[in-house]
Amino acid sequence: MFNPLIQKLEGFVELSDADRDALHRLASVARDVPARTNLVREGEPPSDIIFITEGIGCRFKQRANGARQITAYLVPGDTCDLDIALLNRLDHTIATLSPCKVARVSATTLREITENHPAIARAMRISALIDEATLREWLVNIGCRSALERIAHLFCEFLVRLRAVGLATEDSCDLPMTQHELADTTGMTTVHVNRSLQELRRRGLIELKGKNLKVLDWPRLRSLAEFKAGYLRVDGQTMF
């Protein structure tokens, strides 16, 4: 049975059959969640660790005036806040962007698994470090890159991450985010996002059909974004 969590973690460490069985058990409790559903809200006491097994989620912060900043995308195989039990209140909201399958696992259960499966513990720690590296790239995106470069970098990263868990082809993937959500991610207005998408199309770099993204010219898109996939630990993907 395909399990994106196993696919992702095996990119970091070698897993045994027992490790894979433990991860299959984690995924087996996943339940369907509709798109744009808050899984846990900012300020709530955290309880379970959340695993995304299908679909796309996000983390975000929201101001009193309603303005929102998306701070991370969560793709299949991603886990949310492995050390969540150490917190009294969550400082951000976790939500779905598309219909998802979500597994909720108690901190006690996860602790037992990582104590009995050191390879899983190591892989999850590496995954957490990659999350931190990705957040740094997003800070650079908002702080230093132009509008066009922000969108280009985001698309490169998103496709690489989906390819790493077997959910994208060489050059295309599903893109469930709306232009409003892309604006909330890149610190732009929806009008600016729309103009940037039109410019990427005009240059022959991407094609958008419905909820599908196709990259037409990888070398040029990657060069525009100054995208280097090393922080995602996917250096073996030769096209990047």
Stockholm file with secondary structure:
# STOCKHOLM 1.0

chainA/1-240         MFNPLIQKLEGFVELSDADRDALHRLASVARDVPARTNLVREGEPPSDIIFITEGIGCRFKQRANGARQITAYLVPGDTCDLDIALLNRLDHTIATLSPCKVARVSATTLREITENHPAIARAMRISALIDEATLREWLVNIGCRSALERIAHLFCEFLVRLRAVGLATEDSCDLPMTQHELADTTGMTTVHVNRSLQELRRRGLIELKGKNLKVLDWPRLRSLAEFKAGYLRVDGQTMF
#=GR chainA/1-240 SS CCCHHHHHHTTTSCCCHHHHHHHHHHHHTCEEECTTCEEECTTSCCCSEEEEEESCEEEEEECTTSCEEEEEEECTTCEECTTGGGCSSCSSEEEESSCEEEEEECHHHHHHHHHHCHHHHHHHHHHHHHHHHHHHHHHHHHHHSCHHHHHHHHHHHHHHHHHHTTCSCSSEEECCCCHHHHHHHHTCCHHHHHHHHHHHHHTTSEEEETTEEEESCHHHHHHHHTCCGGGGTCTTCTTC
#=GC SS_cons         CCCHHHHHHTTTSCCCHHHHHHHHHHHHTCEEECTTCEEECTTSCCCSEEEEEESCEEEEEECTTSCEEEEEEECTTCEECTTGGGCSSCSSEEEESSCEEEEEECHHHHHHHHHHCHHHHHHHHHHHHHHHHHHHHHHHHHHHSCHHHHHHHHHHHHHHHHHHTTCSCSSEEECCCCHHHHHHHHTCCHHHHHHHHHHHHHTTSEEEETTEEEESCHHHHHHHHTCCGGGGTCTTCTTC
//
